[in-house]
């Protein structure tokens, strides 16, 4: 067994094009020094907050856990006879009503999940099925997927289902204004908004104006799709969605709609729990058996995680595989007492013999001012040098990385608004004298992800555990050419 210390500078990632320059040569001299003399690589990540970061680290799920569940169930044939799905089908089977699907999609491949879902429903008996696309992507690259999604529906990829409208998630999420949410819900009941039958032209206009997909104002591809008496609304949602304002407006429709429809009778369902109790869900909340807590159990080890008390419940939820239980193999330490900058207190945790892994969460994402971030980074870098010496003296493995980046507007040192884009890839330094002596024989895999970091740690704690690691044996050109015959 070998002890591993994961030193996280959360929020720090590789600066992207167009980002304000955070880093300079004087900011983190110790960090720079360790990069030069140890194993170094960059890991890909989709995360921009600690919950998504720990989710990727724990269960390796970058996308929706629940969309993955549907796809896996469909591939195995289990979805065809799923009792929960059959129960939903019995509720929405009505030849005199329409089905309106609010489809949260940012990847073209999400349409495959929707297709699998409707194929498993088998001869769903409704008048019409309309899909209302909700775009969640905050990158211009998302338009490639949006074009693919609209094209698939246009070619009848999901039989009997048509796209009715498109909206960016910023107009309906909990950050949206009450008026924006009301306007969107009203457009559903009136069945009309800005009409663009040539969706490619609309998307070209949006791209030309640099409008992000999640900022798209509602437009419709097919008009006259209004919600009427006895219609059904299905939220095709996934595990990270909880749009409370939207859910409330769908159940308690705005006054102007009630005045138009005196006795509007319709039903709202969701695929997975929304956190809004008045909307019944077809499936119970899904969890994952692949998680930090279970891996630690398999390698006969325990971990300590140090972070602010307000974050620890969410971190535990991710490390438990999205289950609402306390992890059996992880102890949590509240950093509000200053433990992260107190070497004496920190040493007691790190040196505790029961822990094979100690995770220290230093967070620069909590600041909204560049100067504050730089000041914190310098403090963190100084602390890194102390932890480096402690680990070196004790022959522990020290890993320096981040689980997520920053991508938002903030203020510079002079109070001017700037855009900081640290995202997509985070650094990883692996510091271990034993590994450094083997540099001629081993290398670090250059195309890893955040989940590969956790697997590398498990393997390093217990070398006998069979799991892929970022640390791999080098292959000579001769071994690649002259492979042994099996």
Backbone torsions as a table, in degrees:
resi	resn	phi	psi	omega
1	UNK	NA	136.9	179.5
2	UNK	-127.7	134.0	-180.0
3	UNK	-77.8	138.4	177.9
4	UNK	-122.3	132.9	175.3
5	UNK	-113.9	118.9	178.6
6	UNK	-100.3	108.4	-178.2
7	UNK	-97.1	106.3	-175.0
8	UNK	-101.0	128.2	171.4
9	UNK	-106.5	74.0	-171.8
10	UNK	-65.1	132.7	-175.9
11	UNK	105.6	-18.3	-179.1
12	UNK	-90.5	122.9	177.4
13	UNK	-144.5	179.9	-177.2
14	UNK	-70.6	130.8	-179.4
15	UNK	-67.5	130.2	-179.4
16	UNK	-94.0	164.9	179.7
17	UNK	-58.3	133.7	179.6
18	UNK	88.8	-3.0	-179.7
19	UNK	-82.4	149.4	169.8
20	UNK	-64.1	138.0	-175.8
21	UNK	-80.0	108.9	178.9
22	UNK	-82.8	-41.2	-168.3
23	UNK	-85.6	144.1	170.3
24	UNK	-145.3	166.6	-171.2
25	UNK	-65.0	-19.9	-178.9
26	UNK	-95.9	-4.0	-172.8
27	UNK	-69.3	-48.1	-173.9
28	UNK	-141.1	75.0	-176.5
29	UNK	-62.4	-34.2	179.8
30	UNK	-69.9	-42.6	176.6
31	UNK	-57.7	-47.2	179.5
32	UNK	-60.7	-40.7	-179.2
33	UNK	-63.9	-42.8	-178.1
34	UNK	-70.4	-30.5	176.0
35	UNK	-61.5	-40.9	-174.0
36	UNK	-72.0	-30.0	-169.4
37	UNK	-114.4	12.2	-178.9
38	UNK	-140.3	178.2	176.9
39	UNK	-66.4	130.6	-177.7
40	UNK	-139.3	138.5	173.7
41	UNK	-154.0	-179.1	177.6
42	UNK	-124.6	136.2	-178.6
43	UNK	-108.9	140.0	177.9
44	UNK	-80.9	146.0	177.8
45	UNK	-151.2	148.5	173.9
46	UNK	-100.4	-9.1	-168.8
47	UNK	-78.6	143.6	175.5
48	UNK	-129.6	14.2	176.2
49	UNK	-155.3	166.1	-172.4
50	UNK	-68.6	-28.7	179.8
51	UNK	-68.5	-49.6	178.2
52	UNK	-65.1	-35.8	179.3
53	UNK	-62.6	-48.1	178.9
54	UNK	-69.6	-28.6	177.0
55	UNK	-64.4	-46.4	177.1
56	UNK	-64.5	-42.9	-178.5
57	UNK	-63.0	-38.6	-173.9
58	UNK	-84.4	-49.1	-173.3
59	UNK	-116.5	-1.5	175.6
60	UNK	70.9	17.0	-177.6
61	UNK	-99.5	110.0	178.4
62	UNK	-86.7	-33.3	179.8
63	UNK	-97.0	-152.1	-177.7
64	UNK	-81.5	127.4	175.1
65	UNK	-62.6	-39.1	-176.3
66	UNK	-75.4	-34.8	173.1
67	UNK	-63.6	-37.0	176.4
68	UNK	-63.3	-39.9	178.0
69	UNK	-59.1	-47.6	-179.6
70	UNK	-61.2	-45.2	-179.0
71	UNK	-61.7	-45.7	-179.5
72	UNK	-65.4	-40.8	178.4
73	UNK	-64.7	-39.0	179.9
74	UNK	-66.6	-42.6	-178.4
75	UNK	-64.3	-33.5	-179.3
76	UNK	-85.2	-8.9	-178.8
77	UNK	85.8	-2.3	-176.0
78	UNK	-71.7	-24.4	-176.2
79	UNK	-70.2	-26.7	-177.1
80	UNK	-62.3	-32.3	-177.0
81	UNK	-116.0	22.6	-178.7
82	UNK	-69.7	122.8	-175.2
83	UNK	-63.5	-36.2	179.9
84	UNK	-65.7	-40.1	-179.8
85	UNK	-70.0	-39.1	177.3
86	UNK	-63.4	-35.7	177.1
87	UNK	-65.4	-40.7	177.4
88	UNK	-65.0	-41.3	-179.1
89	UNK	-59.2	-41.5	-179.0
90	UNK	-64.1	-28.3	-178.9
91	UNK	-79.1	-33.9	-174.3
92	UNK	-101.6	-0.7	176.0
93	UNK	-73.4	107.4	179.5
94	UNK	-159.4	109.6	-177.1
95	UNK	-65.7	-13.0	-179.1
96	UNK	-100.0	5.8	-177.4
97	UNK	-129.4	162.2	177.0
98	UNK	-102.1	156.1	174.5
99	UNK	-112.8	126.2	178.8
100	UNK	-110.2	117.7	-177.7
101	UNK	-105.4	114.8	173.8
102	UNK	-85.7	104.4	-167.8
103	UNK	-104.2	108.6	178.6
104	UNK	-83.8	107.6	-174.4
105	UNK	-142.8	132.4	172.6
106	UNK	-126.5	-9.1	177.8
107	UNK	-117.5	141.7	178.4
108	UNK	-58.6	-33.7	-178.7
109	UNK	-65.9	-17.6	177.2
110	UNK	-63.2	-26.8	178.6
111	UNK	-64.9	-33.2	177.2
112	UNK	-61.3	-38.2	178.6
113	UNK	-64.7	-42.9	178.8
114	UNK	-63.3	-40.9	178.2
115	UNK	-62.5	-45.9	177.8
116	UNK	-57.8	-39.9	-179.0
117	UNK	-62.4	-49.8	-177.3
118	UNK	-72.0	-30.3	176.1
119	UNK	-64.9	-36.0	179.8
120	UNK	-73.3	-19.6	179.4
121	UNK	-73.9	-28.5	174.0
122	UNK	53.3	104.7	175.2
123	UNK	55.3	51.8	175.9
124	UNK	-66.7	123.6	-171.5
125	UNK	-97.7	87.1	176.1
126	UNK	-132.8	162.4	-179.2
127	UNK	-65.9	-50.3	178.6
128	UNK	-151.6	156.6	174.9
129	UNK	-124.6	121.1	178.4
130	UNK	-113.6	140.5	175.0
131	UNK	-109.3	130.8	175.6
132	UNK	-109.0	106.2	-175.6
133	UNK	-74.7	133.7	174.6
134	UNK	-119.1	112.3	-175.4
135	UNK	-88.0	124.4	-176.8
136	UNK	-108.6	-6.8	-176.0
137	UNK	-69.3	137.6	177.1
138	UNK	-109.5	27.3	179.1
139	UNK	-131.1	143.6	178.0
140	UNK	-62.4	-22.7	176.7
141	UNK	-62.9	-20.7	-179.1
142	UNK	-64.0	-19.0	-179.7
143	UNK	-67.6	-29.0	176.4
144	UNK	-61.0	-44.4	178.0
145	UNK	-67.9	-39.9	179.9
146	UNK	-61.7	-42.8	176.6
147	UNK	-59.8	-42.8	179.3
148	UNK	-64.1	-39.3	179.3
149	UNK	-63.2	-49.1	-179.1
150	UNK	-64.3	-37.3	179.8
151	UNK	-65.1	-41.7	-179.5
152	UNK	-62.1	-44.2	177.7
153	UNK	-65.8	-37.6	179.4
154	UNK	-62.5	-32.6	179.9
155	UNK	-91.3	8.7	177.2
156	UNK	73.4	29.3	-178.5
157	UNK	-60.8	-34.9	172.7
158	UNK	-108.0	96.9	-172.0
159	UNK	-53.5	132.8	175.0
160	UNK	78.4	7.0	-177.8
161	UNK	-119.1	130.0	179.9
162	UNK	-120.6	147.7	174.2
163	UNK	-77.9	129.8	177.9
164	UNK	-99.2	-52.6	-174.4
165	UNK	-143.1	165.8	179.2
166	UNK	-134.6	137.1	177.1
167	UNK	-147.9	149.3	173.8
168	UNK	-82.2	143.1	-174.9
169	UNK	-61.1	-23.3	-178.4
170	UNK	-66.7	-16.3	178.8
171	UNK	-88.3	-6.9	-176.7
172	UNK	-134.3	-6.1	-179.0
173	UNK	-77.9	-178.1	-174.5
174	UNK	-73.9	-8.2	174.7
175	UNK	-89.2	-12.8	-179.4
176	UNK	-71.3	156.9	177.1
177	UNK	-73.1	157.1	177.4
178	UNK	-59.1	-37.1	-179.1
179	UNK	-65.0	-41.5	180.0
180	UNK	-63.1	-43.3	179.5
181	UNK	-65.5	-42.6	177.5
182	UNK	-60.5	-42.4	-179.5
183	UNK	-62.7	-39.7	-179.9
184	UNK	-66.5	-47.3	179.7
185	UNK	-61.8	-39.6	177.3
186	UNK	-60.8	-40.5	179.3
187	UNK	-62.8	-31.5	177.8
188	UNK	-67.6	-40.7	-177.2
189	UNK	-79.9	-27.1	177.2
190	UNK	-86.9	-19.1	176.2
191	UNK	70.8	28.9	-179.0
192	UNK	-158.4	140.6	170.9
193	UNK	-151.1	-167.8	179.5
194	UNK	-54.1	121.6	-172.9
195	UNK	-95.4	127.8	176.2
196	UNK	-136.2	92.3	178.5
197	UNK	-68.9	-30.6	175.5
198	UNK	-92.0	85.6	-173.8
199	UNK	-64.7	-30.6	178.7
200	UNK	-61.0	-38.7	179.4
201	UNK	-67.4	-39.9	178.2
202	UNK	-62.7	-44.7	-179.5
203	UNK	-64.5	-39.0	177.2
204	UNK	-60.4	-41.5	178.1
205	UNK	-64.6	-40.6	179.4
206	UNK	-65.2	-42.0	179.4
207	UNK	-66.6	-38.9	179.4
208	UNK	-63.7	-29.5	-179.8
209	UNK	-93.8	7.6	178.8
210	UNK	58.1	33.9	176.5
211	UNK	-83.0	121.7	178.9
212	UNK	-68.2	150.1	-179.7
213	UNK	-55.4	-35.7	179.9
214	UNK	-78.5	0.2	177.9
215	UNK	-109.8	11.6	-178.5
216	UNK	-70.0	125.4	174.8
217	UNK	-76.5	145.5	-172.2
218	UNK	-52.2	129.1	168.9
219	UNK	-138.8	157.7	-178.0
220	UNK	-116.7	149.7	178.3
221	UNK	-100.2	-34.7	174.4
222	UNK	-128.3	125.2	-179.2
223	UNK	-87.1	175.9	-179.9
224	UNK	60.8	53.9	178.5
225	UNK	-116.9	23.3	-169.2
226	UNK	-59.0	149.0	174.7
227	UNK	-76.0	125.8	-177.0
228	UNK	-122.6	-178.4	179.9
229	UNK	-55.5	136.3	177.0
230	UNK	71.2	3.6	175.9
231	UNK	-69.2	162.1	178.9
232	UNK	-120.9	139.8	175.9
233	UNK	-113.7	128.2	177.8
234	UNK	-120.0	121.0	175.3
235	UNK	-84.1	106.6	177.9
236	UNK	-84.9	79.7	-169.2
237	UNK	-106.0	-178.2	176.5
238	UNK	-142.0	-174.6	-164.4
239	UNK	-66.6	-21.2	-176.6
240	UNK	-99.6	6.7	-174.3
241	UNK	-97.1	127.9	175.6
242	UNK	-152.7	74.7	-177.7
243	UNK	-89.8	86.4	-172.1
244	UNK	-61.1	-43.8	-179.1
245	UNK	-60.6	-46.2	-179.1
246	UNK	-63.3	-45.1	-179.6
247	UNK	-59.4	-41.4	-179.2
248	UNK	-64.6	-41.8	-179.0
249	UNK	-69.5	-31.4	178.6
250	UNK	-69.9	-34.1	178.9
251	UNK	-83.6	-42.2	179.1
252	UNK	-113.1	83.9	-171.4
253	UNK	-64.2	149.4	-178.4
254	UNK	-57.5	155.9	-175.6
255	UNK	-57.1	-41.4	-176.1
256	UNK	-65.2	-26.0	176.4
257	UNK	-77.8	-41.3	178.8
258	UNK	-60.8	-34.9	179.5
259	UNK	-67.2	-32.7	-178.8
260	UNK	-78.8	-42.0	179.2
261	UNK	-112.5	103.0	-173.8
262	UNK	-65.0	-38.1	-177.8
263	UNK	-128.9	62.8	179.5
264	UNK	-69.5	120.0	179.6
265	UNK	-120.7	108.7	-179.1
266	UNK	-146.0	169.7	-176.0
267	UNK	-126.5	142.1	178.7
268	UNK	-120.5	127.7	176.9
269	UNK	-129.5	163.4	172.9
270	UNK	-131.8	159.2	179.3
271	UNK	-74.5	-47.4	-179.4
272	UNK	-125.9	160.1	-177.4
273	UNK	-54.1	138.5	-177.4
274	UNK	-104.4	-12.0	-172.4
275	UNK	87.0	-1.0	177.2
276	UNK	-110.0	103.8	-168.4
277	UNK	-61.2	-21.7	-176.7
278	UNK	-78.6	-7.7	179.1
279	UNK	-107.6	111.2	-179.1
280	UNK	-70.3	143.6	-179.3
281	UNK	-108.5	143.4	-179.5
282	UNK	-71.9	-39.8	-176.9
283	UNK	-114.0	145.5	173.9
284	UNK	-72.4	163.7	-177.7
285	UNK	-61.7	130.0	-177.9
286	UNK	-92.1	144.0	178.8
287	UNK	-127.6	177.4	-176.6
288	UNK	-125.4	135.0	174.9
289	UNK	-81.3	-14.9	176.3
290	UNK	-88.3	109.8	-178.4
291	UNK	-163.5	166.2	-177.9
292	UNK	-56.5	-45.9	-176.2
293	UNK	-59.6	-44.6	-179.4
294	UNK	-70.6	-36.1	177.6
295	UNK	-64.5	-42.1	178.6
296	UNK	-60.6	-38.0	177.7
297	UNK	-63.3	-41.0	-178.6
298	UNK	-66.1	-33.1	-178.2
299	UNK	-98.6	10.6	175.9
300	UNK	57.9	50.3	-178.8
301	UNK	-138.8	170.3	176.7
302	UNK	-132.5	164.3	-178.2
303	UNK	-132.8	156.9	171.6
304	UNK	-122.3	135.0	178.3
305	UNK	-123.2	126.4	-178.3
306	UNK	-111.9	121.4	178.3
307	UNK	-164.8	176.6	179.0
308	UNK	-64.1	144.4	-177.3
309	UNK	-55.8	-37.2	-176.9
310	UNK	-65.4	-19.3	-178.1
311	UNK	-98.1	-18.8	-168.5
312	UNK	-65.9	-35.8	178.9
313	UNK	-62.3	-44.2	179.5
314	UNK	-67.3	-38.5	177.9
315	UNK	-63.7	-43.3	177.8
316	UNK	-60.9	-41.7	179.9
317	UNK	-57.9	-42.7	179.1
318	UNK	-70.3	-44.3	-178.1
319	UNK	-68.2	-19.8	177.5
320	UNK	-90.8	5.6	-179.4
321	UNK	78.9	33.1	-179.5
322	UNK	67.0	24.8	174.1
323	UNK	-95.8	149.6	179.1
324	UNK	-89.8	61.5	178.4
325	UNK	-134.8	159.5	176.2
326	UNK	-84.5	128.5	-179.2
327	UNK	-59.8	132.2	-178.1
328	UNK	-77.3	-27.0	-172.0
329	UNK	-109.5	16.0	-179.4
330	UNK	-131.0	132.1	171.7
331	UNK	-106.3	143.8	-177.5
332	UNK	-115.4	139.6	179.5
333	UNK	-122.7	125.1	178.7
334	UNK	-76.7	125.7	-176.6
335	UNK	-87.3	4.2	-177.2
336	UNK	-66.2	-16.2	178.0
337	UNK	-86.5	6.4	178.1
338	UNK	84.4	14.3	-175.7
339	UNK	-58.3	-31.9	-177.4
340	UNK	-67.1	-17.9	179.0
341	UNK	-119.2	17.7	178.2
342	UNK	-120.1	101.5	-173.6
343	UNK	-62.5	-33.6	179.7
344	UNK	-63.4	-50.3	179.1
345	UNK	-65.0	-41.3	-177.4
346	UNK	-66.5	-38.0	-179.8
347	UNK	-61.7	-36.0	179.7
348	UNK	-62.3	-39.1	179.0
349	UNK	-71.8	-48.7	-176.6
350	UNK	-62.4	-40.1	-176.5
351	UNK	-82.4	-4.6	179.1
352	UNK	-61.4	121.8	-171.7
353	UNK	-66.4	-18.1	-178.2
354	UNK	-79.1	-12.1	-177.7
355	UNK	-98.7	123.0	171.9
356	UNK	-88.5	-18.2	-179.5
357	UNK	-139.1	132.0	173.1
358	UNK	-125.5	123.6	-179.1
359	UNK	-109.6	120.9	178.9
360	UNK	-107.2	117.0	-177.4
361	UNK	-98.9	99.0	170.1
362	UNK	-96.1	126.3	-170.4
363	UNK	-120.2	114.3	176.4
364	UNK	-96.0	-4.4	-177.5
365	UNK	-77.6	-6.6	-176.6
366	UNK	-80.7	-5.4	-176.9
367	UNK	-104.4	152.0	179.2
368	UNK	-118.5	18.4	-179.4
369	UNK	-134.7	129.7	-176.7
370	UNK	-56.8	-41.2	-178.0
371	UNK	-65.6	-38.0	177.3
372	UNK	-64.0	-40.3	178.7
373	UNK	-63.7	-43.9	179.5
374	UNK	-63.0	-43.4	179.2
375	UNK	-60.8	-42.5	180.0
376	UNK	-66.9	-40.1	179.5
377	UNK	-60.1	-40.6	179.0
378	UNK	-65.2	-40.0	176.3
379	UNK	-63.9	-41.5	179.8
380	UNK	-64.4	-41.6	-179.0
381	UNK	-63.5	-38.3	177.7
382	UNK	-65.7	-40.2	178.4
383	UNK	-66.7	-34.1	178.6
384	UNK	-59.2	-39.0	179.9
385	UNK	-63.8	-36.8	178.3
386	UNK	-67.6	-44.0	180.0
387	UNK	-67.2	-34.9	176.6
388	UNK	-58.5	-48.1	-177.9
389	UNK	-66.4	-39.3	178.2
390	UNK	-61.2	-46.6	-178.6
391	UNK	-67.4	-38.5	-180.0
392	UNK	-64.9	-42.3	180.0
393	UNK	-64.5	-35.1	-175.6
394	UNK	-96.3	-0.8	-178.2
395	UNK	62.4	36.7	173.6
396	UNK	-87.1	157.2	171.8
397	UNK	-88.3	127.0	177.6
398	UNK	-109.3	124.8	177.1
399	UNK	-116.3	129.0	-179.0
400	UNK	-115.5	122.7	-177.1
401	UNK	-159.8	-162.0	176.7
402	UNK	-151.1	148.5	179.4
403	UNK	-96.7	-10.7	-177.9
404	UNK	-163.8	169.2	-178.5
405	UNK	-116.1	-166.6	178.7
406	UNK	-126.0	137.5	178.0
407	UNK	-149.7	85.3	-177.7
408	UNK	-165.5	168.9	176.8
409	UNK	-79.0	146.7	174.5
410	UNK	-157.7	-171.9	-177.0
411	UNK	-106.3	145.0	173.5
412	UNK	-86.1	-172.4	-175.6
413	UNK	-65.7	-16.4	-177.6
414	UNK	-106.4	7.4	178.4
415	UNK	86.0	8.8	177.6
416	UNK	-85.5	145.0	179.3
417	UNK	-76.8	129.5	178.3
418	UNK	-133.1	170.9	178.7
419	UNK	-117.7	119.0	178.8
420	UNK	-103.2	121.3	-178.0
421	UNK	-124.3	85.8	172.3
422	UNK	-105.9	103.1	-172.6
423	UNK	-156.5	176.8	172.1
424	UNK	73.5	-43.4	-180.0
425	UNK	-138.4	135.7	179.4
426	UNK	-117.1	152.8	-179.2
427	UNK	-77.8	155.2	171.8
428	UNK	-141.2	121.3	173.5
429	UNK	-113.2	130.3	175.3
430	UNK	-113.6	115.4	-175.0
431	UNK	-112.2	113.2	-177.8
432	UNK	-159.7	118.7	-177.4
433	UNK	-59.2	-39.5	-179.4
434	UNK	-63.1	-42.8	179.3
435	UNK	-69.2	-38.6	179.9
436	UNK	-61.3	-34.0	178.7
437	UNK	-69.2	-17.2	-177.5
438	UNK	-104.2	19.1	-174.5
439	UNK	-59.0	-26.9	179.2
440	UNK	-75.0	-18.8	-176.6
441	UNK	-106.4	-23.0	-176.7
442	UNK	-126.4	161.8	178.2
443	UNK	-145.5	169.7	178.3
444	UNK	-105.9	131.2	-177.9
445	UNK	-63.0	128.0	-172.2
446	UNK	-87.4	-0.9	-175.1
447	UNK	-124.2	41.7	-176.4
448	UNK	-84.8	169.1	176.7
449	UNK	-124.0	174.4	-179.0
450	UNK	-57.5	-38.8	179.8
451	UNK	-63.3	-32.8	177.9
452	UNK	-65.9	-27.9	176.6
453	UNK	-62.8	-46.8	-179.9
454	UNK	-64.1	-41.5	-180.0
455	UNK	-64.3	-36.7	177.7
456	UNK	-62.9	-39.4	178.8
457	UNK	-65.5	-45.3	179.3
458	UNK	-58.6	-43.3	-179.7
459	UNK	-66.0	-36.6	-178.4
460	UNK	-73.3	-31.9	176.4
461	UNK	-67.8	-46.8	-178.0
462	UNK	-128.2	96.8	-173.9
463	UNK	-61.6	-21.9	-178.8
464	UNK	-81.1	-9.6	-177.8
465	UNK	-74.7	129.4	-176.7
466	UNK	-87.0	97.5	178.2
467	UNK	-157.0	149.9	-179.1
468	UNK	-66.0	144.2	178.9
469	UNK	-130.4	156.0	175.0
470	UNK	-71.2	-22.2	177.5
471	UNK	-87.8	119.8	-174.4
472	UNK	-134.7	154.4	176.1
473	UNK	-70.5	139.0	176.4
474	UNK	-73.0	145.8	174.6
475	UNK	-111.9	127.9	177.4
476	UNK	-74.9	160.5	179.9
477	UNK	-62.4	-27.6	179.2
478	UNK	-71.7	-36.7	179.3
479	UNK	-70.0	-27.2	177.5
480	UNK	-74.4	-34.4	-177.6
481	UNK	-83.6	-43.6	-175.7
482	UNK	-105.8	69.1	179.9
483	UNK	-74.6	141.8	178.4
484	UNK	-67.4	140.5	176.7
485	UNK	-74.5	139.5	178.8
486	UNK	-76.7	NA	NA
